[in-house]
Amino acid sequence: MIPAAAGIFAAGAIIGDSFFAVPQTDVAYVKRFGKVVNTSQGPLQPGLHLKLPFVDEPDLIRITTDRRDLSRAAAGRLPPAL
């Protein structure tokens, strides 16, 4: 019973670490042992992607910027953002 449970746990860990999601605001490269793989294909676009479990690591790069209108806050009409 214990070996079967350990096997199911190990299989779940491998399958769970085989996928990663890139948010709509990011692109990603995959690093294997710290080195970027498939640089000629360009960055991975938003969506669900596969990787080698426990070996590959996604490196997310934000491609959007957050904008905040500070003119009203500077005039004292809005509290400063934290």
Secondary structure by P-SEA (a helix, b strand, c coil): caaaaaaaaaaaaaaaacbbbbcccbbbbbbccccccccccccccccccccccccbbbbbbbcbbbbbbccccccccccccc
